[in-house]
Amino acid sequence: MKQGSARNLSPNTMQRQRRGMLAVVHIAKSQLKLSDPEYRAILEGFGVNSSSAMSLDELEKLIKYLEGLGFKKKPKTTGPRRWKHQHGNQVEALHERIRSEAAELDRGERRLPGLVKKNCGVDDLRFCQDVGKLKRVLKVVRILKEQDGQGIYD
């Protein structure tokens, strides 16, 4: 394996970056629907038989070449920290509103875990971080409040 010339990275960081780039190359191959002979021909153009024989710099050039063929990198998924930053206040507000309105239900504290399990697929409200699912739980709680107020279950 050749080493990238202008890299001042630790071996572990370089190895992780390399594995990630190799994964991107194989995702590109799949996305572009390249046959094995087509993929091998591209690699031969870079003077190698396998992408694992390429340096980091060469892998970057290969990815740019594949992008020129139409490969589009998907944006990185929002990790928990970034997601929390973007939606955390809304999730916390929904949790609070759901608890508050469920407390007004007849046996609301006992009913809430079942509602959360059914609508969010988790055992505790704290573990549901999906805004859409939380809004659905809130809607169900409000419907139940309305039904309780009308004496439907009496």
C-alpha positions as CSV (number, residue, x, y, z in Angstrom):
1,M,0.0,0.0,0.0
2,K,1.3,3.4,-1.0
3,Q,1.2,6.2,1.6
4,G,-0.3,9.6,1.0
5,S,2.5,12.2,0.7
6,A,1.0,15.3,2.3
7,R,-0.8,13.6,5.2
8,N,0.1,14.4,8.8
9,L,-2.4,12.0,10.4
10,S,-2.0,9.4,13.0
11,P,-2.0,5.8,11.7
12,N,-5.4,5.1,13.3
13,T,-7.0,8.2,11.8
14,M,-5.5,7.4,8.4
15,Q,-6.8,3.8,8.5
16,R,-10.3,5.0,9.4
17,Q,-10.3,7.6,6.7
18,R,-9.0,5.0,4.2
19,R,-11.7,2.5,5.1
20,G,-14.3,5.2,4.7
21,M,-13.0,6.2,1.3
22,L,-12.9,2.6,0.2
23,A,-16.5,2.2,1.3
24,V,-17.4,5.4,-0.7
25,V,-15.7,3.9,-3.8
26,H,-17.7,0.7,-3.5
27,I,-20.9,2.6,-2.9
28,A,-20.2,4.6,-6.0
29,K,-19.5,1.5,-8.0
30,S,-22.9,0.2,-6.9
31,Q,-24.7,3.5,-7.5
32,L,-23.3,3.9,-11.0
33,K,-24.1,0.2,-11.7
34,L,-20.6,-0.4,-13.0
35,S,-20.0,-4.0,-14.1
36,D,-16.8,-5.7,-12.7
37,P,-15.0,-5.3,-16.0
38,E,-15.9,-1.6,-16.2
39,Y,-14.8,-1.0,-12.6
40,R,-11.5,-2.9,-13.3
41,A,-10.9,-0.8,-16.4
42,I,-11.2,2.4,-14.3
43,L,-8.8,1.0,-11.7
44,E,-6.3,0.1,-14.4
45,G,-6.5,3.7,-15.6
46,F,-5.1,4.6,-12.1
47,G,-2.4,1.9,-12.5
48,V,-3.8,-0.5,-9.9
49,N,-5.8,-3.8,-9.9
50,S,-7.6,-3.1,-6.6
51,S,-8.7,0.1,-4.8
52,S,-7.1,-1.3,-1.7
53,A,-3.7,-0.8,-3.3
54,M,-4.4,3.0,-3.6
55,S,-3.1,5.7,-1.4
56,L,-5.4,8.2,0.3
57,D,-4.6,10.8,-2.4
58,E,-5.3,8.3,-5.2
59,L,-8.6,7.3,-3.5
60,E,-9.6,11.0,-3.4
61,K,-8.8,11.3,-7.2
62,L,-10.8,8.1,-7.9
63,I,-13.8,9.4,-5.9
64,K,-13.6,12.7,-7.9
65,Y,-13.5,10.7,-11.1
66,L,-16.5,8.6,-10.1
67,E,-18.4,11.8,-9.2
68,G,-17.6,13.0,-12.7
69,L,-19.4,9.9,-14.0
70,G,-22.5,10.9,-12.0
71,F,-21.9,9.5,-8.5
72,K,-23.5,11.6,-5.9
73,K,-22.4,11.4,-2.3
74,K,-25.3,11.4,0.1
75,P,-25.1,13.9,2.9
76,K,-24.0,12.4,6.2
77,T,-26.8,11.3,8.3
78,T,-27.5,13.6,11.2
79,G,-25.8,12.0,14.2
80,P,-27.3,12.1,17.7
81,R,-25.4,15.3,18.7
82,R,-26.4,17.2,15.6
83,W,-29.9,15.9,15.7
84,K,-30.2,16.9,19.4
85,H,-29.0,20.4,18.6
86,Q,-31.5,20.8,15.7
87,H,-34.6,19.2,17.4
88,G,-33.7,18.9,21.1
89,N,-35.9,21.8,22.3
90,Q,-38.9,20.6,20.2
91,V,-38.5,17.0,21.5
92,E,-38.2,18.2,25.1
93,A,-41.2,20.5,24.7
94,L,-43.3,17.7,23.2
95,H,-42.3,15.3,26.0
96,E,-43.4,17.9,28.6
97,R,-46.6,18.6,26.8
98,I,-47.5,14.9,26.5
99,R,-46.8,14.3,30.2
100,S,-48.8,17.3,31.2
101,E,-51.8,16.4,29.1
102,A,-51.6,12.7,30.0
103,A,-51.7,13.7,33.7
104,E,-55.1,15.2,33.0
105,L,-56.4,11.8,31.7
106,D,-58.2,9.3,33.9
107,R,-55.3,6.9,34.8
108,G,-53.1,8.9,32.4
109,E,-49.8,7.9,34.0
110,R,-50.7,4.3,33.7
111,R,-52.0,4.7,30.1
112,L,-49.1,6.7,28.7
113,P,-46.5,3.9,28.5
114,G,-48.9,1.8,26.4
115,L,-49.6,4.7,24.1
116,V,-45.9,5.4,23.7
117,K,-45.1,1.8,23.0
118,K,-47.9,1.5,20.4
119,N,-47.1,4.8,18.6
120,C,-43.3,5.1,19.0
121,G,-42.2,1.5,19.4
122,V,-40.2,2.3,22.6
123,D,-40.8,1.4,26.2
124,D,-40.5,4.9,27.7
125,L,-41.3,8.4,26.4
126,R,-37.7,9.5,27.0
127,F,-36.5,7.2,24.3
128,C,-38.8,8.6,21.6
129,Q,-36.9,11.3,19.8
130,D,-39.0,11.4,16.6
131,V,-40.9,14.6,16.4
132,G,-43.6,13.1,14.1
133,K,-44.2,10.2,16.4
134,L,-44.3,12.5,19.5
135,K,-46.9,14.7,17.7
136,R,-49.0,11.6,17.0
137,V,-48.8,10.5,20.7
138,L,-49.9,14.1,21.7
139,K,-52.8,13.9,19.3
140,V,-53.9,10.5,20.7
141,V,-53.7,11.9,24.3
142,R,-55.8,14.9,23.3
143,I,-58.4,12.6,21.7
144,L,-58.5,10.5,24.8
145,K,-58.9,13.6,26.9
146,E,-61.8,14.7,24.8
147,Q,-63.4,11.2,25.1
148,D,-62.8,11.1,28.8
149,G,-64.5,14.6,29.1
150,Q,-67.5,13.4,27.2
151,G,-68.0,10.4,29.5
152,I,-67.6,7.9,26.6
153,Y,-66.0,5.3,28.9
154,D,-68.3,5.8,31.9
